[in-house]
Amino acid sequence: MVAGPAGAAAQPGSLGGQSANGTSVSGAGSATGSGSANSSGSSGAPGSGGWGGWDGWGGSAGGQVGATPANATATTSQNWAGYAASGTPGTFTSVSSSWTEPAVTCAAQQTFSSFWVGLDGDGTQTVEQTGTEADCTKGKPSYQGWFEMFPNAPVFFNSPVAAGDAMSASVVANGGGAFTLTLSDQTQGWTQTTNQTSATAQLGSAEIIAEAPSDTASVLPLSSFGIVNFANALVDNAALGTVSPAGLTMVSAGGVTEATPSALTNGDSFSVTWDSSGTAAGAAPASAASASPAPTSPTVSPSPSDGGWYRRHHRGY
């Protein structure tokens, strides 16, 4: 049985961040409770309290949703697809992986996607993470690297990223609330390393994720990224599969499966596939929607002309 967060809508956070050009940006907080899912297919119950909200995952129905990884517990999330391992505070101290930056297919709608590794976020109120973005604005794709110490806002790098680039990332907890976050683009020949601190990080989970980012009001439309392949997926310097991770399928609040992880290969490799068919996910969306309702008046997605990315956040679920 898998226990999962659920709860009330997120509240604005008081912490800010710095963009790569020094501009101050605001953060956002989040709150969730707990639900459950089991392999027999019964629905989980909404939780009370906790952290998370509309972009979180509720007590979701069990059984298969999309392609359930055969070697991991499966559940659903409104904004994450991939793998997450959770435990007691202090369990996890490092996570790393590599991937090829996927090429997004753009239409008229503004869409967003991100690919990252991180610590915390599954049942804890912070996320220490770094990765890449693949977005669409006015029919054109854009790619960028970033790091984030959620609930602070993301910091975007000026270093170039393009579709097809060989990326690698790691987050390491050094003790005493200190972290080293590293993102490398082997194709472009750069590495960004940043040292950050968090007084509230619990080291209670580790993740390797494809995400639909959020602004301050809701989960943003997901870019059509095709398939992203994660390799060399390690947690605490061991293969991801050794820590019994949960496979997360992204299912929108409206009940549409949006992205699905594959089973693990050799314990340290998997793919996440964008779901172009828009397949409904059976009974799961009903409980997910009731546990984590979308706001009735979501904020319009930002555009580059008004600061663009500064309102986007890579939240825990």
C-alpha positions as protocol buffer text, in pm:
chain_id: "A"
residue {
  index: 1
  type: MET
  ca { x: 0 y: 0 z: 0 }
}
residue {
  index: 2
  type: VAL
  ca { x: 121 y: 348 z: -89 }
}
residue {
  index: 3
  type: ALA
  ca { x: 42 y: 650 z: 124 }
}
residue {
  index: 4
  type: GLY
  ca { x: 16 y: 977 z: -68 }
}
residue {
  index: 5
  type: PRO
  ca { x: -27 y: 1348 z: 11 }
}
residue {
  index: 6
  type: ALA
  ca { x: -355 y: 1528 z: -42 }
}
residue {
  index: 7
  type: GLY
  ca { x: -508 y: 1839 z: 103 }
}
residue {
  index: 8
  type: ALA
  ca { x: -596 y: 2204 z: 70 }
}
residue {
  index: 9
  type: ALA
  ca { x: -488 y: 2451 z: -193 }
}
residue {
  index: 10
  type: ALA
  ca { x: -142 y: 2597 z: -168 }
}
residue {
  index: 11
  type: GLN
  ca { x: -78 y: 2929 z: 0 }
}
residue {
  index: 12
  type: PRO
  ca { x: 173 y: 3189 z: -117 }
}
residue {
  index: 13
  type: GLY
  ca { x: 516 y: 3151 z: 34 }
}
residue {
  index: 14
  type: SER
  ca { x: 711 y: 3431 z: 198 }
}
residue {
  index: 15
  type: LEU
  ca { x: 1054 y: 3337 z: 65 }
}
residue {
  index: 16
  type: GLY
  ca { x: 1201 y: 3475 z: -255 }
}
residue {
  index: 17
  type: GLY
  ca { x: 1481 y: 3378 z: -485 }
}
residue {
  index: 18
  type: GLN
  ca { x: 1731 y: 3534 z: -721 }
}
residue {
  index: 19
  type: SER
  ca { x: 1720 y: 3495 z: -1095 }
}
residue {
  index: 20
  type: ALA
  ca { x: 2038 y: 3444 z: -1292 }
}
residue {
  index: 21
  type: ASN
  ca { x: 2048 y: 3817 z: -1366 }
}
residue {
  index: 22
  type: GLY
  ca { x: 1994 y: 3923 z: -1006 }
}
residue {
  index: 23
  type: THR
  ca { x: 1624 y: 4002 z: -1024 }
}
residue {
  index: 24
  type: SER
  ca { x: 1437 y: 3915 z: -708 }
}
residue {
  index: 25
  type: VAL
  ca { x: 1145 y: 3676 z: -754 }
}
residue {
  index: 26
  type: SER
  ca { x: 879 y: 3549 z: -519 }
}
residue {
  index: 27
  type: GLY
  ca { x: 833 y: 3195 z: -392 }
}
residue {
  index: 28
  type: ALA
  ca { x: 522 y: 2994 z: -321 }
}
residue {
  index: 29
  type: GLY
  ca { x: 431 y: 2753 z: -49 }
}
residue {
  index: 30
  type: SER
  ca { x: 217 y: 2445 z: -65 }
}
residue {
  index: 31
  type: ALA
  ca { x: 25 y: 2218 z: 171 }
}
residue {
  index: 32
  type: THR
  ca { x: -92 y: 1841 z: 161 }
}
residue {
  index: 33
  type: GLY
  ca { x: -232 y: 1561 z: 377 }
}
residue {
  index: 34
  type: SER
  ca { x: -240 y: 1190 z: 309 }
}
residue {
  index: 35
  type: GLY
  ca { x: -436 y: 942 z: 106 }
}
residue {
  index: 36
  type: SER
  ca { x: -374 y: 588 z: 2 }
}
residue {
  index: 37
  type: ALA
  ca { x: -373 y: 361 z: -300 }
}
residue {
  index: 38
  type: ASN
  ca { x: -354 y: -14 z: -322 }
}
residue {
  index: 39
  type: SER
  ca { x: -285 y: -272 z: -587 }
}
residue {
  index: 40
  type: SER
  ca { x: -641 y: -398 z: -586 }
}
residue {
  index: 41
  type: GLY
  ca { x: -765 y: -78 z: -743 }
}
residue {
  index: 42
  type: SER
  ca { x: -960 y: 82 z: -456 }
}
residue {
  index: 43
  type: SER
  ca { x: -963 y: 457 z: -418 }
}
residue {
  index: 44
  type: GLY
  ca { x: -757 y: 633 z: -156 }
}
residue {
  index: 45
  type: ALA
  ca { x: -918 y: 880 z: 82 }
}
residue {
  index: 46
  type: PRO
  ca { x: -841 y: 1251 z: 91 }
}
residue {
  index: 47
  type: GLY
  ca { x: -611 y: 1357 z: 371 }
}
residue {
  index: 48
  type: SER
  ca { x: -639 y: 1646 z: 609 }
}
residue {
  index: 49
  type: GLY
  ca { x: -368 y: 1903 z: 675 }
}
residue {
  index: 50
  type: GLY
  ca { x: -18 y: 1865 z: 541 }
}
residue {
  index: 51
  type: TRP
  ca { x: 122 y: 2039 z: 233 }
}
residue {
  index: 52
  type: GLY
  ca { x: 36 y: 2040 z: -137 }
}
residue {
  index: 53
  type: GLY
  ca { x: -284 y: 2135 z: -315 }
}
residue {
  index: 54
  type: TRP
  ca { x: -410 y: 2143 z: -669 }
}
residue {
  index: 55
  type: ASP
  ca { x: -69 y: 2047 z: -802 }
}
residue {
  index: 56
  type: GLY
  ca { x: -28 y: 1769 z: -550 }
}
residue {
  index: 57
  type: TRP
  ca { x: -140 y: 1410 z: -573 }
}
residue {
  index: 58
  type: GLY
  ca { x: -432 y: 1279 z: -376 }
}
residue {
  index: 59
  type: GLY
  ca { x: -526 y: 939 z: -249 }
}
residue {
  index: 60
  type: SER
  ca { x: -538 y: 782 z: -592 }
}
residue {
  index: 61
  type: ALA
  ca { x: -695 y: 465 z: -713 }
}
residue {
  index: 62
  type: GLY
  ca { x: -477 y: 157 z: -712 }
}
residue {
  index: 63
  type: GLY
  ca { x: -414 y: -90 z: -987 }
}
residue {
  index: 64
  type: GLN
  ca { x: -274 y: 8 z: -1324 }
}
residue {
  index: 65
  type: VAL
  ca { x: -292 y: 365 z: -1450 }
}
residue {
  index: 66
  type: GLY
  ca { x: -140 y: 382 z: -1793 }
}
residue {
  index: 67
  type: ALA
  ca { x: 168 y: 158 z: -1802 }
}
residue {
  index: 68
  type: THR
  ca { x: 240 y: 70 z: -1442 }
}
residue {
  index: 69
  type: PRO
  ca { x: 610 y: -4 z: -1384 }
}
residue {
  index: 70
  type: ALA
  ca { x: 638 y: -373 z: -1302 }
}
residue {
  index: 71
  type: ASN
  ca { x: 913 y: -329 z: -1045 }
}
residue {
  index: 72
  type: ALA
  ca { x: 782 y: -38 z: -840 }
}
residue {
  index: 73
  type: THR
  ca { x: 472 y: 72 z: -652 }
}
residue {
  index: 74
  type: ALA
  ca { x: 255 y: 290 z: -879 }
}
residue {
  index: 75
  type: THR
  ca { x: 47 y: 598 z: -802 }
}
residue {
  index: 76
  type: THR
  ca { x: -59 y: 919 z: -973 }
}
residue {
  index: 77
  type: SER
  ca { x: 36 y: 1286 z: -952 }
}
residue {
  index: 78
  type: GLN
  ca { x: -110 y: 1595 z: -1113 }
}
residue {
  index: 79
  type: ASN
  ca { x: 234 y: 1738 z: -1192 }
}
residue {
  index: 80
  type: TRP
  ca { x: 505 y: 1468 z: -1163 }
}
residue {
  index: 81
  type: ALA
  ca { x: 590 y: 1162 z: -1373 }
}
residue {
  index: 82
  type: GLY
  ca { x: 889 y: 941 z: -1296 }
}
residue {
  index: 83
  type: TYR
  ca { x: 1013 y: 784 z: -974 }
}
residue {
  index: 84
  type: ALA
  ca { x: 1015 y: 899 z: -611 }
}
residue {
  index: 85
  type: ALA
  ca { x: 1153 y: 718 z: -306 }
}
residue {
  index: 86
  type: SER
  ca { x: 1041 y: 824 z: 40 }
}
residue {
  index: 87
  type: GLY
  ca { x: 1146 y: 741 z: 395 }
}
residue {
  index: 88
  type: THR
  ca { x: 1196 y: 888 z: 739 }
}
residue {
  index: 89
  type: PRO
  ca { x: 1374 y: 1225 z: 775 }
}
residue {
  index: 90
  type: GLY
  ca { x: 1747 y: 1195 z: 711 }
}
residue {
  index: 91
  type: THR
  ca { x: 1712 y: 888 z: 489 }
}
residue {
  index: 92
  type: PHE
  ca { x: 1844 y: 1036 z: 164 }
}
residue {
  index: 93
  type: THR
  ca { x: 2159 y: 1239 z: 105 }
}
residue {
  index: 94
  type: SER
  ca { x: 2216 y: 1235 z: -273 }
}
residue {
  index: 95
  type: VAL
  ca { x: 2044 y: 1181 z: -606 }
}
residue {
  index: 96
  type: SER
  ca { x: 2175 y: 1199 z: -962 }
}
residue {
  index: 97
  type: SER
  ca { x: 2086 y: 1106 z: -1318 }
}
residue {
  index: 98
  type: SER
  ca { x: 2153 y: 1190 z: -1682 }
}
residue {
  index: 99
  type: TRP
  ca { x: 1920 y: 1244 z: -1979 }
}
residue {
  index: 100
  type: THR
  ca { x: 1904 y: 1378 z: -2331 }
}
residue {
  index: 101
  type: GLU
  ca { x: 1711 y: 1706 z: -2347 }
}
residue {
  index: 102
  type: PRO
  ca { x: 1394 y: 1619 z: -2537 }
}
residue {
  index: 103
  type: ALA
  ca { x: 1270 y: 1827 z: -2831 }
}
residue {
  index: 104
  type: VAL
  ca { x: 925 y: 1972 z: -2763 }
}
residue {
  index: 105
  type: THR
  ca { x: 659 y: 2002 z: -3032 }
}
residue {
  index: 106
  type: CYS
  ca { x: 494 y: 2343 z: -3016 }
}
residue {
  index: 107
  type: ALA
  ca { x: 152 y: 2465 z: -3126 }
}
residue {
  index: 108
  type: ALA
  ca { x: -26 y: 2793 z: -3050 }
}
residue {
  index: 109
  type: GLN
  ca { x: -75 y: 2723 z: -2679 }
}
residue {
  index: 110
  type: GLN
  ca { x: 194 y: 2822 z: -2431 }
}
residue {
  index: 111
  type: THR
  ca { x: 318 y: 2506 z: -2261 }
}
residue {
  index: 112
  type: PHE
  ca { x: 586 y: 2403 z: -2012 }
}
residue {
  index: 113
  type: SER
  ca { x: 786 y: 2098 z: -1905 }
}
residue {
  index: 114
  type: SER
  ca { x: 1088 y: 2031 z: -1685 }
}
residue {
  index: 115
  type: PHE
  ca { x: 1320 y: 1739 z: -1614 }
}
residue {
  index: 116
  type: TRP
  ca { x: 1511 y: 1719 z: -1289 }
}
residue {
  index: 117
  type: VAL
  ca { x: 1659 y: 1537 z: -991 }
}
residue {
  index: 118
  type: GLY
  ca { x: 1591 y: 1638 z: -632 }
}
residue {
  index: 119
  type: LEU
  ca { x: 1572 y: 1563 z: -263 }
}
residue {
  index: 120
  type: ASP
  ca { x: 1258 y: 1614 z: -51 }
}
residue {
  index: 121
  type: GLY
  ca { x: 912 y: 1699 z: -185 }
}
residue {
  index: 122
  type: ASP
  ca { x: 736 y: 1370 z: -115 }
}
residue {
  index: 123
  type: GLY
  ca { x: 578 y: 1439 z: 223 }
}
residue {
  index: 124
  type: THR
  ca { x: 819 y: 1722 z: 313 }
}
residue {
  index: 125
  type: GLN
  ca { x: 776 y: 2096 z: 269 }
}
residue {
  index: 126
  type: THR
  ca { x: 1093 y: 2172 z: 73 }
}
residue {
  index: 127
  type: VAL
  ca { x: 1245 y: 2050 z: -253 }
}
residue {
  index: 128
  type: GLU
  ca { x: 1616 y: 2084 z: -337 }
}
residue {
  index: 129
  type: GLN
  ca { x: 1638 y: 2029 z: -712 }
}
residue {
  index: 130
  type: THR
  ca { x: 1810 y: 2109 z: -1041 }
}
residue {
  index: 131
  type: GLY
  ca { x: 1731 y: 2033 z: -1403 }
}
residue {
  index: 132
  type: THR
  ca { x: 1616 y: 2171 z: -1736 }
}
residue {
  index: 133
  type: GLU
  ca { x: 1311 y: 2337 z: -1886 }
}
residue {
  index: 134
  type: ALA
  ca { x: 1154 y: 2274 z: -2230 }
}
residue {
  index: 135
  type: ASP
  ca { x: 879 y: 2526 z: -2303 }
}
residue {
  index: 136
  type: CYS
  ca { x: 673 y: 2660 z: -2593 }
}
residue {
  index: 137
  type: THR
  ca { x: 578 y: 3025 z: -2649 }
}
residue {
  index: 138
  type: LYS
  ca { x: 401 y: 3149 z: -2963 }
}
residue {
  index: 139
  type: GLY
  ca { x: 476 y: 2824 z: -3138 }
}
residue {
  index: 140
  type: LYS
  ca { x: 850 y: 2830 z: -3066 }
}
residue {
  index: 141
  type: PRO
  ca { x: 1046 y: 2604 z: -2827 }
}
residue {
  index: 142
  type: SER
  ca { x: 1290 y: 2728 z: -2564 }
}
residue {
  index: 143
  type: TYR
  ca { x: 1528 y: 2535 z: -2340 }
}
residue {
  index: 144
  type: GLN
  ca { x: 1705 y: 2638 z: -2020 }
}
residue {
  index: 145
  type: GLY
  ca { x: 1875 y: 2503 z: -1708 }
}
residue {
  index: 146
  type: TRP
  ca { x: 1783 y: 2595 z: -1352 }
}
residue {
  index: 147
  type: PHE
  ca { x: 1807 y: 2507 z: -985 }
}
residue {
  index: 148
  type: GLU
  ca { x: 1553 y: 2561 z: -708 }
}
residue {
  index: 149
  type: MET
  ca { x: 1544 y: 2548 z: -331 }
}
residue {
  index: 150
  type: PHE
  ca { x: 1166 y: 2536 z: -298 }
}
residue {
  index: 151
  type: PRO
  ca { x: 977 y: 2726 z: -154 }
}
residue {
  index: 152
  type: ASN
  ca { x: 1222 y: 2981 z: -300 }
}
residue {
  index: 153
  type: ALA
  ca { x: 1163 y: 3051 z: -668 }
}
residue {
  index: 154
  type: PRO
  ca { x: 1373 y: 2884 z: -938 }
}
residue {
  index: 155
  type: VAL
  ca { x: 1699 y: 3037 z: -1055 }
}
residue {
  index: 156
  type: PHE
  ca { x: 1753 y: 3007 z: -1431 }
}
residue {
  index: 157
  type: PHE
  ca { x: 2101 y: 2982 z: -1583 }
}
residue {
  index: 158
  type: ASN
  ca { x: 2215 y: 3186 z: -1883 }
}
residue {
  index: 159
  type: SER
  ca { x: 2414 y: 2889 z: -2015 }
}
residue {
  index: 160
  type: PRO
  ca { x: 2271 y: 2756 z: -2345 }
}
residue {
  index: 161
  type: VAL
  ca { x: 2062 y: 2438 z: -2364 }
}
residue {
  index: 162
  type: ALA
  ca { x: 1929 y: 2283 z: -2685 }
}
residue {
  index: 163
  type: ALA
  ca { x: 1719 y: 1981 z: -2775 }
}
residue {
  index: 164
  type: GLY
  ca { x: 1939 y: 1675 z: -2800 }
}
residue {
  index: 165
  type: ASP
  ca { x: 2194 y: 1798 z: -2544 }
}
residue {
  index: 166
  type: ALA
  ca { x: 2343 y: 1540 z: -2307 }
}
residue {
  index: 167
  type: MET
  ca { x: 2252 y: 1659 z: -1957 }
}
residue {
  index: 168
  type: SER
  ca { x: 2345 y: 1533 z: -1612 }
}
residue {
  index: 169
  type: ALA
  ca { x: 2243 y: 1656 z: -1269 }
}
residue {
  index: 170
  type: SER
  ca { x: 2301 y: 1585 z: -902 }
}
residue {
  index: 171
  type: VAL
  ca { x: 2187 y: 1713 z: -563 }
}
residue {
  index: 172
  type: VAL
  ca { x: 2404 y: 1631 z: -262 }
}
residue {
  index: 173
  type: ALA
  ca { x: 2327 y: 1704 z: 104 }
}
residue {
  index: 174
  type: ASN
  ca { x: 2653 y: 1796 z: 278 }
}
residue {
  index: 175
  type: GLY
  ca { x: 2517 y: 1804 z: 634 }
}
residue {
  index: 176
  type: GLY
  ca { x: 2396 y: 2090 z: 850 }
}
residue {
  index: 177
  type: GLY
  ca { x: 2141 y: 2202 z: 591 }
}
residue {
  index: 178
  type: ALA
  ca { x: 2407 y: 2260 z: 320 }
}
residue {
  index: 179
  type: PHE
  ca { x: 2355 y: 2137 z: -37 }
}
residue {
  index: 180
  type: THR
  ca { x: 2556 y: 2122 z: -358 }
}
residue {
  index: 181
  type: LEU
  ca { x: 2349 y: 2126 z: -676 }
}
residue {
  index: 182
  type: THR
  ca { x: 2522 y: 2054 z: -1008 }
}
residue {
  index: 183
  type: LEU
  ca { x: 2386 y: 2067 z: -1363 }
}
residue {
  index: 184
  type: SER
  ca { x: 2606 y: 1987 z: -1665 }
}
residue {
  index: 185
  type: ASP
  ca { x: 2555 y: 2008 z: -2039 }
}
residue {
  index: 186
  type: GLN
  ca { x: 2818 y: 1783 z: -2196 }
}
residue {
  index: 187
  type: THR
  ca { x: 2714 y: 1886 z: -2548 }
}
residue {
  index: 188
  type: GLN
  ca { x: 2750 y: 2260 z: -2486 }
}
residue {
  index: 189
  type: GLY
  ca { x: 3050 y: 2208 z: -2256 }
}
residue {
  index: 190
  type: TRP
  ca { x: 2937 y: 2378 z: -1936 }
}
residue {
  index: 191
  type: THR
  ca { x: 2872 y: 2292 z: -1571 }
}
residue {
  index: 192
  type: GLN
  ca { x: 2682 y: 2502 z: -1318 }
}
residue {
  index: 193
  type: THR
  ca { x: 2751 y: 2422 z: -952 }
}
residue {
  index: 194
  type: THR
  ca { x: 2578 y: 2608 z: -671 }
}
residue {
  index: 195
  type: ASN
  ca { x: 2603 y: 2574 z: -294 }
}
residue {
  index: 196
  type: GLN
  ca { x: 2280 y: 2645 z: -108 }
}
residue {
  index: 197
  type: THR
  ca { x: 2140 y: 2603 z: 243 }
}
residue {
  index: 198
  type: SER
  ca { x: 1802 y: 2510 z: 384 }
}
residue {
  index: 199
  type: ALA
  ca { x: 1710 y: 2527 z: 751 }
}
residue {
  index: 200
  type: THR
  ca { x: 1398 y: 2314 z: 699 }
}
residue {
  index: 201
  type: ALA
  ca { x: 1507 y: 2038 z: 459 }
}
residue {
  index: 202
  type: GLN
  ca { x: 1431 y: 1694 z: 605 }
}
residue {
  index: 203
  type: LEU
  ca { x: 1598 y: 1465 z: 348 }
}
residue {
  index: 204
  type: GLY
  ca { x: 1285 y: 1250 z: 349 }
}
residue {
  index: 205
  type: SER
  ca { x: 1267 y: 1163 z: -21 }
}
residue {
  index: 206
  type: ALA
  ca { x: 1458 y: 1150 z: -350 }
}
residue {
  index: 207
  type: GLU
  ca { x: 1312 y: 1194 z: -699 }
}
residue {
  index: 208
  type: ILE
  ca { x: 1393 y: 1182 z: -1071 }
}
residue {
  index: 209
  type: ILE
  ca { x: 1106 y: 1353 z: -1246 }
}
residue {
  index: 210
  type: ALA
  ca { x: 946 y: 1491 z: -1563 }
}
residue {
  index: 211
  type: GLU
  ca { x: 714 y: 1769 z: -1448 }
}
residue {
  index: 212
  type: ALA
  ca { x: 440 y: 2005 z: -1555 }
}
residue {
  index: 213
  type: PRO
  ca { x: 561 y: 2319 z: -1371 }
}
residue {
  index: 214
  type: SER
  ca { x: 323 y: 2542 z: -1174 }
}
residue {
  index: 215
  type: ASP
  ca { x: 269 y: 2914 z: -1142 }
}
residue {
  index: 216
  type: THR
  ca { x: 130 y: 3067 z: -823 }
}
residue {
  index: 217
  type: ALA
  ca { x: -221 y: 2941 z: -898 }
}
residue {
  index: 218
  type: SER
  ca { x: -218 y: 2612 z: -1084 }
}
residue {
  index: 219
  type: VAL
  ca { x: -33 y: 2345 z: -1277 }
}
residue {
  index: 220
  type: LEU
  ca { x: 61 y: 2483 z: -1619 }
}
residue {
  index: 221
  type: PRO
  ca { x: -14 y: 2311 z: -1955 }
}
residue {
  index: 222
  type: LEU
  ca { x: 237 y: 2036 z: -2025 }
}
residue {
  index: 223
  type: SER
  ca { x: 463 y: 2060 z: -2332 }
}
residue {
  index: 224
  type: SER
  ca { x: 458 y: 1775 z: -2582 }
}
residue {
  index: 225
  type: PHE
  ca { x: 805 y: 1638 z: -2508 }
}
residue {
  index: 226
  type: GLY
  ca { x: 773 y: 1292 z: -2660 }
}
residue {
  index: 227
  type: ILE
  ca { x: 1002 y: 1064 z: -2459 }
}
residue {
  index: 228
  type: VAL
  ca { x: 1274 y: 1155 z: -2211 }
}
residue {
  index: 229
  type: ASN
  ca { x: 1518 y: 879 z: -2115 }
}
residue {
  index: 230
  type: PHE
  ca { x: 1680 y: 891 z: -1771 }
}
residue {
  index: 231
  type: ALA
  ca { x: 2000 y: 688 z: -1721 }
}
residue {
  index: 232
  type: ASN
  ca { x: 2253 y: 638 z: -1440 }
}
residue {
  index: 233
  type: ALA
  ca { x: 1975 y: 704 z: -1190 }
}
residue {
  index: 234
  type: LEU
  ca { x: 2136 y: 682 z: -847 }
}
residue {
  index: 235
  type: VAL
  ca { x: 2015 y: 751 z: -493 }
}
residue {
  index: 236
  type: ASP
  ca { x: 2280 y: 759 z: -221 }
}
residue {
  index: 237
  type: ASN
  ca { x: 2529 y: 630 z: -481 }
}
residue {
  index: 238
  type: ALA
  ca { x: 2325 y: 313 z: -543 }
}
residue {
  index: 239
  type: ALA
  ca { x: 2089 y: 224 z: -827 }
}
residue {
  index: 240
  type: LEU
  ca { x: 1746 y: 387 z: -794 }
}
residue {
  index: 241
  type: GLY
  ca { x: 1578 y: 47 z: -786 }
}
residue {
  index: 242
  type: THR
  ca { x: 1750 y: -49 z: -461 }
}
residue {
  index: 243
  type: VAL
  ca { x: 1548 y: 207 z: -262 }
}
residue {
  index: 244
  type: SER
  ca { x: 1203 y: 74 z: -365 }
}
residue {
  index: 245
  type: PRO
  ca { x: 1080 y: 387 z: -543 }
}
residue {
  index: 246
  type: ALA
  ca { x: 719 y: 458 z: -641 }
}
residue {
  index: 247
  type: GLY
  ca { x: 646 y: 503 z: -1010 }
}
residue {
  index: 248
  type: LEU
  ca { x: 442 y: 820 z: -1068 }
}
residue {
  index: 249
  type: THR
  ca { x: 202 y: 861 z: -1361 }
}
residue {
  index: 250
  type: MET
  ca { x: 95 y: 1219 z: -1434 }
}
residue {
  index: 251
  type: VAL
  ca { x: -286 y: 1246 z: -1443 }
}
residue {
  index: 252
  type: SER
  ca { x: -450 y: 1586 z: -1474 }
}
residue {
  index: 253
  type: ALA
  ca { x: -721 y: 1711 z: -1239 }
}
residue {
  index: 254
  type: GLY
  ca { x: -962 y: 1650 z: -1527 }
}
residue {
  index: 255
  type: GLY
  ca { x: -870 y: 1281 z: -1536 }
}
residue {
  index: 256
  type: VAL
  ca { x: -640 y: 1268 z: -1839 }
}
residue {
  index: 257
  type: THR
  ca { x: -318 y: 1067 z: -1833 }
}
residue {
  index: 258
  type: GLU
  ca { x: -44 y: 1306 z: -1947 }
}
residue {
  index: 259
  type: ALA
  ca { x: 287 y: 1126 z: -1890 }
}
residue {
  index: 260
  type: THR
  ca { x: 381 y: 772 z: -1793 }
}
residue {
  index: 261
  type: PRO
  ca { x: 706 y: 615 z: -1664 }
}
residue {
  index: 262
  type: SER
  ca { x: 841 y: 287 z: -1794 }
}
residue {
  index: 263
  type: ALA
  ca { x: 962 y: 5 z: -1575 }
}
residue {
  index: 264
  type: LEU
  ca { x: 1319 y: 37 z: -1447 }
}
residue {
  index: 265
  type: THR
  ca { x: 1591 y: -125 z: -1657 }
}
residue {
  index: 266
  type: ASN
  ca { x: 1887 y: -264 z: -1460 }
}
residue {
  index: 267
  type: GLY
  ca { x: 1755 y: -68 z: -1164 }
}
residue {
  index: 268
  type: ASP
  ca { x: 1898 y: 262 z: -1287 }
}
residue {
  index: 269
  type: SER
  ca { x: 1733 y: 357 z: -1619 }
}
residue {
  index: 270
  type: PHE
  ca { x: 1379 y: 441 z: -1727 }
}
residue {
  index: 271
  type: SER
  ca { x: 1186 y: 661 z: -1967 }
}
residue {
  index: 272
  type: VAL
  ca { x: 889 y: 895 z: -1928 }
}
residue {
  index: 273
  type: THR
  ca { x: 652 y: 917 z: -2224 }
}
residue {
  index: 274
  type: TRP
  ca { x: 425 y: 1212 z: -2294 }
}
residue {
  index: 275
  type: ASP
  ca { x: 75 y: 1078 z: -2357 }
}
residue {
  index: 276
  type: SER
  ca { x: -46 y: 1215 z: -2690 }
}
residue {
  index: 277
  type: SER
  ca { x: -367 y: 1013 z: -2683 }
}
residue {
  index: 278
  type: GLY
  ca { x: -522 y: 1191 z: -2385 }
}
residue {
  index: 279
  type: THR
  ca { x: -642 y: 861 z: -2239 }
}
residue {
  index: 280
  type: ALA
  ca { x: -867 y: 884 z: -1935 }
}
residue {
  index: 281
  type: ALA
  ca { x: -718 y: 709 z: -1632 }
}
residue {
  index: 282
  type: GLY
  ca { x: -1017 y: 511 z: -1512 }
}
residue {
  index: 283
  type: ALA
  ca { x: -1122 y: 558 z: -1150 }
}
residue {
  index: 284
  type: ALA
  ca { x: -809 y: 741 z: -1038 }
}
residue {
  index: 285
  type: PRO
  ca { x: -896 y: 1092 z: -1157 }
}
residue {
  index: 286
  type: ALA
  ca { x: -1218 y: 1106 z: -956 }
}
residue {
  index: 287
  type: SER
  ca { x: -1037 y: 1069 z: -625 }
}
residue {
  index: 288
  type: ALA
  ca { x: -746 y: 1284 z: -740 }
}
residue {
  index: 289
  type: ALA
  ca { x: -979 y: 1561 z: -844 }
}
residue {
  index: 290
  type: SER
  ca { x: -1173 y: 1554 z: -518 }
}
residue {
  index: 291
  type: ALA
  ca { x: -856 y: 1546 z: -311 }
}
residue {
  index: 292
  type: SER
  ca { x: -668 y: 1815 z: -503 }
}
residue {
  index: 293
  type: PRO
  ca { x: -917 y: 2044 z: -682 }
}
residue {
  index: 294
  type: ALA
  ca { x: -796 y: 2291 z: -940 }
}
residue {
  index: 295
  type: PRO
  ca { x: -863 y: 2656 z: -854 }
}
residue {
  index: 296
  type: THR
  ca { x: -1176 y: 2796 z: -1015 }
}
residue {
  index: 297
  type: SER
  ca { x: -997 y: 3102 z: -1153 }
}
residue {
  index: 298
  type: PRO
  ca { x: -640 y: 3002 z: -1237 }
}
residue {
  index: 299
  type: THR
  ca { x: -385 y: 3268 z: -1316 }
}
residue {
  index: 300
  type: VAL
  ca { x: -311 y: 3301 z: -1687 }
}
residue {
  index: 301
  type: SER
  ca { x: 21 y: 3144 z: -1779 }
}
residue {
  index: 302
  type: PRO
  ca { x: 300 y: 3404 z: -1787 }
}
residue {
  index: 303
  type: SER
  ca { x: 470 y: 3506 z: -2108 }
}
residue {
  index: 304
  type: PRO
  ca { x: 833 y: 3613 z: -2162 }
}
residue {
  index: 305
  type: SER
  ca { x: 723 y: 3975 z: -2207 }
}
residue {
  index: 306
  type: ASP
  ca { x: 601 y: 3998 z: -1846 }
}
residue {
  index: 307
  type: GLY
  ca { x: 891 y: 3813 z: -1687 }
}
residue {
  index: 308
  type: GLY
  ca { x: 789 y: 3472 z: -1817 }
}
residue {
  index: 309
  type: TRP
  ca { x: 941 y: 3207 z: -1598 }
}
residue {
  index: 310
  type: TYR
  ca { x: 956 y: 3408 z: -1276 }
}
residue {
  index: 311
  type: ARG
  ca { x: 613 y: 3286 z: -1166 }
}
residue {
  index: 312
  type: ARG
  ca { x: 681 y: 2920 z: -1236 }
}
residue {
  index: 313
  type: HIS
  ca { x: 764 y: 2684 z: -953 }
}
residue {
  index: 314
  type: HIS
  ca { x: 873 y: 2323 z: -944 }
}
residue {
  index: 315
  type: ARG
  ca { x: 668 y: 2211 z: -647 }
}
residue {
  index: 316
  type: GLY
  ca { x: 648 y: 1899 z: -445 }
}
residue {
  index: 317
  type: TYR
  ca { x: 337 y: 1695 z: -510 }
}
